[in-house]
């Protein structure tokens, strides 16, 4: 009686251990330059966050709670800051900043929201908040 219980428990443990990588979250960071920072947190399943920074003193953070969320930040220049905050499922946020002193924050609270934005020049600022589901936002700014 005990032996089948032990075999079942070991089998369940093995299946759980094999399934864990399939449910994993992913983070990709590429940084070139000086003093760049990247960080964040992920809670849930199948979330992905990627950062590519070239230059000096750039900062990127991503927070993901839920599942199937994708966040991406690409920055080239100096003193740029980007944040993606995602709660829910199937949200996508992408920020590209080229130049200096840009700030962009994208907050998504819901499901199936999409934001894509690009800022060039010097000193642009963007703050996008999406609540609910199925929202789409795109922004492009060129600042002097």
Long-range contacts (C-beta under 8 A, 24 or more apart in sequence): 25-49, 25-64, 33-58, 40-64, 44-69, 47-71, 47-86, 49-84, 53-80, 55-80, 62-86, 66-91, 69-108, 73-97, 75-102, 77-102, 84-108, 88-113, 88-133, 91-130, 92-116, 95-119, 97-124, 99-124, 99-143, 102-143, 104-128, 106-130, 108-135, 110-135, 117-141, 119-143
